[in-house]
Every structure is written in structure tokens, then in C-alpha cells.
Amino acid sequence: MKKRSKDCAICNTAFDTMYRIQHKNPKTWVFVCKTCLVKVKKDNPLYTYGGTWKR
């Protein structure tokens, strides 16, 4: 089975587990890695979680 990955919208590094979030205006859905997720969600009133994508 082929291993799939996506690039993080913030750090542009490929990961096989990503988090779908909205974190700034305009509110568009992006995929981010766990490290970037922790950074953008802290004290961010625009943060919305939209699910986890796994390979």
C-alpha cells in the first residue's frame, strides 16, 4: 500500500497525519501538522478544528 502525505500549509513539510483547521480571516480550511497546530490554536479566537486526516 502506498504511503500518502500532505504538506503543512504553514511550514510546508510533508506529514502523514494532518489537522484540518481555520485559523485566520478569511476563514478557509487548511491542513497543518501537529507542531503548527499547537502554535496557531493558542489564544486564537478564529481557530476552528475540522478533523484529522490520516494516510
CNS distance restraints for C-alpha pairs under 8 A (distance, minus, plus):
assign (resid   3 and name CA) (resid  16 and name CA) 7.80 0.50 0.50
assign (resid   3 and name CA) (resid  55 and name CA) 6.50 0.50 0.50
assign (resid   4 and name CA) (resid  16 and name CA) 6.19 0.50 0.50
assign (resid   4 and name CA) (resid  55 and name CA) 5.14 0.50 0.50
assign (resid   5 and name CA) (resid  14 and name CA) 5.84 0.50 0.50
assign (resid   5 and name CA) (resid  15 and name CA) 5.18 0.50 0.50
assign (resid   5 and name CA) (resid  16 and name CA) 4.33 0.50 0.50
assign (resid   5 and name CA) (resid  17 and name CA) 7.40 0.50 0.50
assign (resid   5 and name CA) (resid  55 and name CA) 6.34 0.50 0.50
assign (resid   6 and name CA) (resid  14 and name CA) 5.16 0.50 0.50
assign (resid   6 and name CA) (resid  15 and name CA) 5.64 0.50 0.50
assign (resid   6 and name CA) (resid  16 and name CA) 6.44 0.50 0.50
assign (resid   6 and name CA) (resid  18 and name CA) 7.34 0.50 0.50
assign (resid   6 and name CA) (resid  31 and name CA) 7.90 0.50 0.50
assign (resid   7 and name CA) (resid  11 and name CA) 7.99 0.50 0.50
assign (resid   7 and name CA) (resid  12 and name CA) 5.16 0.50 0.50
assign (resid   7 and name CA) (resid  13 and name CA) 5.10 0.50 0.50
assign (resid   7 and name CA) (resid  14 and name CA) 4.13 0.50 0.50
assign (resid   7 and name CA) (resid  15 and name CA) 6.33 0.50 0.50
assign (resid   7 and name CA) (resid  31 and name CA) 7.65 0.50 0.50
assign (resid   7 and name CA) (resid  32 and name CA) 7.63 0.50 0.50
assign (resid   8 and name CA) (resid  12 and name CA) 4.70 0.50 0.50
assign (resid   8 and name CA) (resid  13 and name CA) 5.47 0.50 0.50
assign (resid   8 and name CA) (resid  14 and name CA) 6.26 0.50 0.50
assign (resid   8 and name CA) (resid  15 and name CA) 7.25 0.50 0.50
assign (resid   8 and name CA) (resid  18 and name CA) 7.46 0.50 0.50
assign (resid   8 and name CA) (resid  31 and name CA) 5.80 0.50 0.50
assign (resid   8 and name CA) (resid  32 and name CA) 4.42 0.50 0.50
assign (resid   8 and name CA) (resid  33 and name CA) 5.59 0.50 0.50
assign (resid   9 and name CA) (resid  30 and name CA) 6.27 0.50 0.50
assign (resid   9 and name CA) (resid  31 and name CA) 5.85 0.50 0.50
assign (resid   9 and name CA) (resid  32 and name CA) 5.54 0.50 0.50
assign (resid  10 and name CA) (resid  32 and name CA) 6.54 0.50 0.50
assign (resid  10 and name CA) (resid  36 and name CA) 6.83 0.50 0.50
assign (resid  11 and name CA) (resid  36 and name CA) 7.38 0.50 0.50
assign (resid  15 and name CA) (resid  33 and name CA) 6.78 0.50 0.50
assign (resid  16 and name CA) (resid  53 and name CA) 7.93 0.50 0.50
assign (resid  16 and name CA) (resid  54 and name CA) 5.92 0.50 0.50
assign (resid  16 and name CA) (resid  55 and name CA) 5.21 0.50 0.50
assign (resid  17 and name CA) (resid  33 and name CA) 7.06 0.50 0.50
assign (resid  17 and name CA) (resid  52 and name CA) 7.13 0.50 0.50
assign (resid  17 and name CA) (resid  53 and name CA) 5.64 0.50 0.50
assign (resid  17 and name CA) (resid  54 and name CA) 4.57 0.50 0.50
assign (resid  17 and name CA) (resid  55 and name CA) 6.44 0.50 0.50
assign (resid  18 and name CA) (resid  31 and name CA) 5.79 0.50 0.50
assign (resid  18 and name CA) (resid  32 and name CA) 5.49 0.50 0.50
assign (resid  18 and name CA) (resid  33 and name CA) 5.08 0.50 0.50
assign (resid  18 and name CA) (resid  34 and name CA) 6.99 0.50 0.50
assign (resid  18 and name CA) (resid  52 and name CA) 5.86 0.50 0.50
assign (resid  18 and name CA) (resid  53 and name CA) 5.08 0.50 0.50
assign (resid  18 and name CA) (resid  54 and name CA) 6.58 0.50 0.50
assign (resid  19 and name CA) (resid  31 and name CA) 5.34 0.50 0.50
assign (resid  19 and name CA) (resid  32 and name CA) 5.30 0.50 0.50
assign (resid  19 and name CA) (resid  33 and name CA) 6.25 0.50 0.50
assign (resid  19 and name CA) (resid  34 and name CA) 7.07 0.50 0.50
assign (resid  19 and name CA) (resid  37 and name CA) 7.30 0.50 0.50
assign (resid  19 and name CA) (resid  49 and name CA) 7.59 0.50 0.50
assign (resid  19 and name CA) (resid  50 and name CA) 7.33 0.50 0.50
assign (resid  19 and name CA) (resid  51 and name CA) 6.01 0.50 0.50
assign (resid  19 and name CA) (resid  52 and name CA) 4.63 0.50 0.50
assign (resid  19 and name CA) (resid  53 and name CA) 6.12 0.50 0.50
assign (resid  20 and name CA) (resid  29 and name CA) 6.35 0.50 0.50
assign (resid  20 and name CA) (resid  30 and name CA) 5.56 0.50 0.50
assign (resid  20 and name CA) (resid  31 and name CA) 4.54 0.50 0.50
assign (resid  20 and name CA) (resid  32 and name CA) 6.56 0.50 0.50
assign (resid  20 and name CA) (resid  49 and name CA) 6.27 0.50 0.50
assign (resid  20 and name CA) (resid  50 and name CA) 4.90 0.50 0.50
assign (resid  20 and name CA) (resid  51 and name CA) 5.35 0.50 0.50
assign (resid  20 and name CA) (resid  52 and name CA) 6.11 0.50 0.50
assign (resid  20 and name CA) (resid  53 and name CA) 7.29 0.50 0.50
assign (resid  21 and name CA) (resid  29 and name CA) 5.53 0.50 0.50
assign (resid  21 and name CA) (resid  30 and name CA) 5.59 0.50 0.50
assign (resid  21 and name CA) (resid  31 and name CA) 6.38 0.50 0.50
assign (resid  21 and name CA) (resid  32 and name CA) 7.37 0.50 0.50
assign (resid  21 and name CA) (resid  47 and name CA) 6.91 0.50 0.50
assign (resid  21 and name CA) (resid  48 and name CA) 5.48 0.50 0.50
assign (resid  21 and name CA) (resid  49 and name CA) 4.71 0.50 0.50
assign (resid  21 and name CA) (resid  50 and name CA) 5.29 0.50 0.50
assign (resid  21 and name CA) (resid  51 and name CA) 7.54 0.50 0.50
assign (resid  22 and name CA) (resid  27 and name CA) 5.62 0.50 0.50
assign (resid  22 and name CA) (resid  28 and name CA) 5.73 0.50 0.50
assign (resid  22 and name CA) (resid  29 and name CA) 5.09 0.50 0.50
assign (resid  22 and name CA) (resid  30 and name CA) 6.42 0.50 0.50
assign (resid  22 and name CA) (resid  46 and name CA) 6.99 0.50 0.50
assign (resid  22 and name CA) (resid  47 and name CA) 5.47 0.50 0.50
assign (resid  22 and name CA) (resid  48 and name CA) 5.05 0.50 0.50
assign (resid  22 and name CA) (resid  49 and name CA) 6.78 0.50 0.50
assign (resid  22 and name CA) (resid  50 and name CA) 7.71 0.50 0.50
assign (resid  23 and name CA) (resid  27 and name CA) 6.88 0.50 0.50
assign (resid  23 and name CA) (resid  40 and name CA) 6.77 0.50 0.50
assign (resid  23 and name CA) (resid  41 and name CA) 7.23 0.50 0.50
assign (resid  23 and name CA) (resid  44 and name CA) 7.24 0.50 0.50
assign (resid  23 and name CA) (resid  46 and name CA) 5.17 0.50 0.50
assign (resid  23 and name CA) (resid  47 and name CA) 4.31 0.50 0.50
assign (resid  23 and name CA) (resid  48 and name CA) 6.53 0.50 0.50
assign (resid  24 and name CA) (resid  28 and name CA) 7.79 0.50 0.50
assign (resid  24 and name CA) (resid  46 and name CA) 5.80 0.50 0.50
assign (resid  24 and name CA) (resid  47 and name CA) 7.23 0.50 0.50
assign (resid  25 and name CA) (resid  46 and name CA) 7.62 0.50 0.50
assign (resid  27 and name CA) (resid  46 and name CA) 7.93 0.50 0.50
assign (resid  29 and name CA) (resid  50 and name CA) 7.89 0.50 0.50
assign (resid  32 and name CA) (resid  36 and name CA) 6.14 0.50 0.50
assign (resid  32 and name CA) (resid  37 and name CA) 6.09 0.50 0.50
assign (resid  33 and name CA) (resid  37 and name CA) 6.03 0.50 0.50
assign (resid  34 and name CA) (resid  38 and name CA) 6.29 0.50 0.50
assign (resid  35 and name CA) (resid  39 and name CA) 6.61 0.50 0.50
assign (resid  36 and name CA) (resid  40 and name CA) 6.22 0.50 0.50
assign (resid  37 and name CA) (resid  41 and name CA) 5.99 0.50 0.50
assign (resid  38 and name CA) (resid  42 and name CA) 6.45 0.50 0.50
assign (resid  40 and name CA) (resid  44 and name CA) 6.73 0.50 0.50
assign (resid  40 and name CA) (resid  47 and name CA) 7.55 0.50 0.50
assign (resid  41 and name CA) (resid  47 and name CA) 5.68 0.50 0.50
